[in-house]
Amino acid sequence: MTFTRKATGFENPADYEFLFNGEKVGRCYRGNFGSTGKGWRWSVYGTNLCGIEETLDVAQEKFKEAFLGMAGRPNEVD
């Protein structure tokens, strides 16, 4: 099993998609988010799972926890 991130190719260079075994499963991008200020918003496609973190690395870890915590998902990745 592989978990990767790649640039979306949108205008914002700080915009990534998360892939699991080559399948697009989520997104993370940097922006201004109201009272929380600047940060990295992550979301799992097709769910209401999302969050805002201070760094891209933390956002990716939180995304992985949420994604892998969904029912029927494997509990570890390479």
Helices and strands as residue ranges (DSSP letters): E 3-7, E 15-20, E 23-32, G 34-36, E 38-44, E 50-53, H 56-69
